Each structure stands twice: as C-alpha cells, then as structure tokens.
Amino acid sequence: MCCLFDYEACLAACARGDKHALRQLYAQDSNRLLGVAMRIVRDKALAEDVVHDAFIKVWRGASSFDPSRGAARGWVFSITRHLALNAVRNHYREVALSDEHEHVTAAENSFEFSAREGRIYHCLEQLDPARRTCILHAYVDGYSHSEIAQKLDTPLGTVKAWIKRSLTALRECMA
C-alpha cells in the first residue's frame, strides 16, 4: 500500500454529507467488516445485513464520532461488532424450538456445539496449507479473493478454485 487510509477525515466528510466518503470507507473495509460479522453471527446473509446496517449507522452517526475517545477505524468496527452481537441475541430470542428439541438440555446443546466446533478444526487441518490459508483469509479475515491472491502472490483463478474446492471438502468432512 502506498498510502494510509484516513478514517478520521473520512468520517468527518460523512458527517458533512459526503456520499463519496462513505463509498470510500465501504471500499476500504466492507470485506473485513463482513468477516467480523461472519465470525459473530455465522450466517452470511445475516452478516451482510449487519454490515449494511453498520454503514447506515456510520453515515447517520458520523458527526457523533469523537477522536478523543478512540480511533475512527475502531469506532466503525465496534459499531459492526455491536450490531452483530445484537443480531445474535435477537436471533436466539426469535428461534422457536420444535417439540423434539424441548427435551434437550442446555448441557447437551453445549456438548453438541463443542463437538461440532472441534470437527471444523479437524477438517481444516485436512486441507493443504495453502488452501487452508485461503479459507481462513476469506472467512476469518474477511479478505476478498483478489486481496488473497495479492497477499499470497497467487493467480486469482487459482485462489478462487482453491476456495471452492476447499469449501466442498469442508462440507463433506463436516457431514
């Protein structure tokens, strides 16, 4: 990167109603914010909604950003994180359990989740290291395919193919 992105100036411009500044902020961090939201809500559609809502909140609240209380980028990320956590809380309140789930105790639910969570690590370990790195960059770090290709100095088509095949392998392993 040749230049550092000026988050404070961008937020100040958003506060003045500069839509171009919001587009710049979106281009700068939307993928990473999606990654943050995905880690929390674990559902792509919901994560996309969270990021959308976060940008609306940033746009509407940019004038309330106070640099003396923290970094501008941290402010944007914390908005996304809080919205994602609220989405998870709201989702769990809305989920209606079927009759067959009424008899499952919290301990059983927690065990099943832990077992499933451990299985993903096992499945990730089965992937070739380069492919595992691509998956982690895409779904944990929130990088785009282009960013991953650039970061790994690998052709974009190769990165896309690795991610597609790795997701298929993970699905099969988790089944």
TORKOL-4160 file (C-alpha; in steps of 0.2 Angstrom, whole numbers, padded with zeros to 4 digits, m for minus):
175
<pt num="1" X="0000" Y="0000" Z="0000"/>
<pt num="2" X="0006" Y="0017" Z="m0004"/>
<pt num="3" X="m0005" Y="0027" Z="0007"/>
<pt num="4" X="m0014" Y="0025" Z="0023"/>
<pt num="5" X="m0032" Y="0027" Z="0024"/>
<pt num="6" X="m0038" Y="0042" Z="0034"/>
<pt num="7" X="m0053" Y="0036" Z="0044"/>
<pt num="8" X="m0055" Y="0052" Z="0054"/>
<pt num="9" X="m0056" Y="0063" Z="0038"/>
<pt num="10" X="m0067" Y="0050" Z="0030"/>
<pt num="11" X="m0079" Y="0051" Z="0045"/>
<pt num="12" X="m0078" Y="0070" Z="0045"/>
<pt num="13" X="m0083" Y="0070" Z="0027"/>
<pt num="14" X="m0098" Y="0058" Z="0030"/>
<pt num="15" X="m0103" Y="0070" Z="0044"/>
<pt num="16" X="m0104" Y="0084" Z="0031"/>
<pt num="17" X="m0115" Y="0073" Z="0020"/>
<pt num="18" X="m0101" Y="0067" Z="0008"/>
<pt num="19" X="m0108" Y="0051" Z="0000"/>
<pt num="20" X="m0091" Y="0048" Z="m0009"/>
<pt num="21" X="m0083" Y="0047" Z="0008"/>
<pt num="22" X="m0095" Y="0033" Z="0013"/>
<pt num="23" X="m0091" Y="0024" Z="m0003"/>
<pt num="24" X="m0073" Y="0025" Z="0001"/>
<pt num="25" X="m0075" Y="0019" Z="0018"/>
<pt num="26" X="m0086" Y="0004" Z="0011"/>
<pt num="27" X="m0072" Y="0000" Z="m0002"/>
<pt num="28" X="m0059" Y="0001" Z="0011"/>
<pt num="29" X="m0066" Y="m0010" Z="0025"/>
<pt num="30" X="m0083" Y="m0019" Z="0020"/>
<pt num="31" X="m0074" Y="m0036" Z="0017"/>
<pt num="32" X="m0066" Y="m0035" Z="0034"/>
<pt num="33" X="m0082" Y="m0029" Z="0042"/>
<pt num="34" X="m0091" Y="m0044" Z="0034"/>
<pt num="35" X="m0078" Y="m0055" Z="0041"/>
<pt num="36" X="m0080" Y="m0048" Z="0059"/>
<pt num="37" X="m0099" Y="m0050" Z="0057"/>
<pt num="38" X="m0097" Y="m0068" Z="0050"/>
<pt num="39" X="m0087" Y="m0073" Z="0065"/>
<pt num="40" X="m0101" Y="m0067" Z="0076"/>
<pt num="41" X="m0117" Y="m0072" Z="0068"/>
<pt num="42" X="m0111" Y="m0087" Z="0057"/>
<pt num="43" X="m0123" Y="m0084" Z="0043"/>
<pt num="44" X="m0118" Y="m0074" Z="0028"/>
<pt num="45" X="m0135" Y="m0066" Z="0024"/>
<pt num="46" X="m0137" Y="m0060" Z="0042"/>
<pt num="47" X="m0118" Y="m0054" Z="0042"/>
<pt num="48" X="m0122" Y="m0044" Z="0026"/>
<pt num="49" X="m0137" Y="m0036" Z="0034"/>
<pt num="50" X="m0126" Y="m0032" Z="0049"/>
<pt num="51" X="m0113" Y="m0023" Z="0038"/>
<pt num="52" X="m0127" Y="m0014" Z="0029"/>
<pt num="53" X="m0134" Y="m0008" Z="0045"/>
<pt num="54" X="m0117" Y="m0003" Z="0051"/>
<pt num="55" X="m0114" Y="0008" Z="0036"/>
<pt num="56" X="m0131" Y="0016" Z="0039"/>
<pt num="57" X="m0127" Y="0019" Z="0057"/>
<pt num="58" X="m0109" Y="0026" Z="0052"/>
<pt num="59" X="m0117" Y="0038" Z="0040"/>
<pt num="60" X="m0130" Y="0044" Z="0052"/>
<pt num="61" X="m0119" Y="0045" Z="0067"/>
<pt num="62" X="m0103" Y="0051" Z="0059"/>
<pt num="63" X="m0105" Y="0068" Z="0067"/>
<pt num="64" X="m0105" Y="0060" Z="0084"/>
<pt num="65" X="m0088" Y="0052" Z="0082"/>
<pt num="66" X="m0076" Y="0059" Z="0095"/>
<pt num="67" X="m0057" Y="0056" Z="0091"/>
<pt num="68" X="m0053" Y="0059" Z="0109"/>
<pt num="69" X="m0062" Y="0043" Z="0114"/>
<pt num="70" X="m0053" Y="0032" Z="0102"/>
<pt num="71" X="m0048" Y="0028" Z="0084"/>
<pt num="72" X="m0060" Y="0031" Z="0070"/>
<pt num="73" X="m0057" Y="0014" Z="0062"/>
<pt num="74" X="m0060" Y="0006" Z="0079"/>
<pt num="75" X="m0077" Y="0016" Z="0081"/>
<pt num="76" X="m0083" Y="0009" Z="0064"/>
<pt num="77" X="m0078" Y="m0009" Z="0069"/>
<pt num="78" X="m0086" Y="m0008" Z="0086"/>
<pt num="79" X="m0102" Y="m0002" Z="0078"/>
<pt num="80" X="m0102" Y="m0018" Z="0067"/>
<pt num="81" X="m0097" Y="m0029" Z="0081"/>
<pt num="82" X="m0111" Y="m0022" Z="0092"/>
<pt num="83" X="m0124" Y="m0024" Z="0079"/>
<pt num="84" X="m0118" Y="m0042" Z="0075"/>
<pt num="85" X="m0120" Y="m0046" Z="0094"/>
<pt num="86" X="m0137" Y="m0039" Z="0095"/>
<pt num="87" X="m0142" Y="m0049" Z="0079"/>
<pt num="88" X="m0136" Y="m0065" Z="0088"/>
<pt num="89" X="m0146" Y="m0060" Z="0104"/>
<pt num="90" X="m0161" Y="m0056" Z="0094"/>
<pt num="91" X="m0160" Y="m0072" Z="0083"/>
<pt num="92" X="m0159" Y="m0083" Z="0098"/>
<pt num="93" X="m0175" Y="m0074" Z="0105"/>
<pt num="94" X="m0184" Y="m0077" Z="0089"/>
<pt num="95" X="m0180" Y="m0095" Z="0086"/>
<pt num="96" X="m0194" Y="m0106" Z="0091"/>
<pt num="97" X="m0189" Y="m0124" Z="0096"/>
<pt num="98" X="m0199" Y="m0139" Z="0089"/>
<pt num="99" X="m0206" Y="m0152" Z="0101"/>
<pt num="100" X="m0191" Y="m0164" Z="0098"/>
<pt num="101" X="m0179" Y="m0150" Z="0105"/>
<pt num="102" X="m0189" Y="m0146" Z="0120"/>
<pt num="103" X="m0182" Y="m0161" Z="0130"/>
<pt num="104" X="m0164" Y="m0157" Z="0125"/>
<pt num="105" X="m0154" Y="m0149" Z="0140"/>
<pt num="106" X="m0143" Y="m0135" Z="0139"/>
<pt num="107" X="m0128" Y="m0146" Z="0143"/>
<pt num="108" X="m0132" Y="m0157" Z="0128"/>
<pt num="109" X="m0134" Y="m0142" Z="0117"/>
<pt num="110" X="m0117" Y="m0136" Z="0123"/>
<pt num="111" X="m0109" Y="m0153" Z="0120"/>
<pt num="112" X="m0115" Y="m0154" Z="0103"/>
<pt num="113" X="m0109" Y="m0137" Z="0098"/>
<pt num="114" X="m0092" Y="m0140" Z="0106"/>
<pt num="115" X="m0091" Y="m0157" Z="0097"/>
<pt num="116" X="m0096" Y="m0148" Z="0080"/>
<pt num="117" X="m0084" Y="m0134" Z="0083"/>
<pt num="118" X="m0069" Y="m0146" Z="0086"/>
<pt num="119" X="m0074" Y="m0155" Z="0070"/>
<pt num="120" X="m0071" Y="m0140" Z="0059"/>
<pt num="121" X="m0053" Y="m0138" Z="0066"/>
<pt num="122" X="m0050" Y="m0156" Z="0062"/>
<pt num="123" X="m0057" Y="m0153" Z="0044"/>
<pt num="124" X="m0047" Y="m0138" Z="0042"/>
<pt num="125" X="m0031" Y="m0147" Z="0046"/>
<pt num="126" X="m0035" Y="m0160" Z="0032"/>
<pt num="127" X="m0034" Y="m0146" Z="0019"/>
<pt num="128" X="m0017" Y="m0142" Z="0010"/>
<pt num="129" X="m0009" Y="m0127" Z="0020"/>
<pt num="130" X="m0011" Y="m0115" Z="0005"/>
<pt num="131" X="m0029" Y="m0119" Z="0003"/>
<pt num="132" X="m0032" Y="m0118" Z="0022"/>
<pt num="133" X="m0024" Y="m0101" Z="0022"/>
<pt num="134" X="m0036" Y="m0095" Z="0008"/>
<pt num="135" X="m0051" Y="m0101" Z="0018"/>
<pt num="136" X="m0045" Y="m0093" Z="0034"/>
<pt num="137" X="m0041" Y="m0076" Z="0025"/>
<pt num="138" X="m0058" Y="m0076" Z="0016"/>
<pt num="139" X="m0069" Y="m0081" Z="0031"/>
<pt num="140" X="m0060" Y="m0076" Z="0046"/>
<pt num="141" X="m0050" Y="m0061" Z="0040"/>
<pt num="142" X="m0064" Y="m0055" Z="0028"/>
<pt num="143" X="m0052" Y="m0053" Z="0013"/>
<pt num="144" X="m0059" Y="m0053" Z="m0005"/>
<pt num="145" X="m0052" Y="m0066" Z="m0017"/>
<pt num="146" X="m0042" Y="m0053" Z="m0026"/>
<pt num="147" X="m0034" Y="m0047" Z="m0009"/>
<pt num="148" X="m0030" Y="m0066" Z="m0005"/>
<pt num="149" X="m0022" Y="m0068" Z="m0022"/>
<pt num="150" X="m0011" Y="m0052" Z="m0020"/>
<pt num="151" X="m0007" Y="m0057" Z="m0002"/>
<pt num="152" X="m0001" Y="m0075" Z="m0007"/>
<pt num="153" X="0006" Y="m0069" Z="m0024"/>
<pt num="154" X="m0005" Y="m0082" Z="m0032"/>
<pt num="155" X="m0016" Y="m0081" Z="m0048"/>
<pt num="156" X="m0034" Y="m0075" Z="m0044"/>
<pt num="157" X="m0041" Y="m0090" Z="m0053"/>
<pt num="158" X="m0031" Y="m0102" Z="m0043"/>
<pt num="159" X="m0037" Y="m0094" Z="m0027"/>
<pt num="160" X="m0055" Y="m0095" Z="m0032"/>
<pt num="161" X="m0053" Y="m0113" Z="m0037"/>
<pt num="162" X="m0044" Y="m0117" Z="m0020"/>
<pt num="163" X="m0058" Y="m0109" Z="m0010"/>
<pt num="164" X="m0072" Y="m0118" Z="m0020"/>
<pt num="165" X="m0064" Y="m0135" Z="m0018"/>
<pt num="166" X="m0059" Y="m0132" Z="0000"/>
<pt num="167" X="m0077" Y="m0127" Z="0004"/>
<pt num="168" X="m0083" Y="m0143" Z="m0004"/>
<pt num="169" X="m0070" Y="m0153" Z="0006"/>
<pt num="170" X="m0075" Y="m0145" Z="0022"/>
<pt num="171" X="m0094" Y="m0148" Z="0018"/>
<pt num="172" X="m0090" Y="m0167" Z="0015"/>
<pt num="173" X="m0079" Y="m0168" Z="0031"/>
<pt num="174" X="m0092" Y="m0160" Z="0042"/>
<pt num="175" X="m0106" Y="m0171" Z="0035"/>
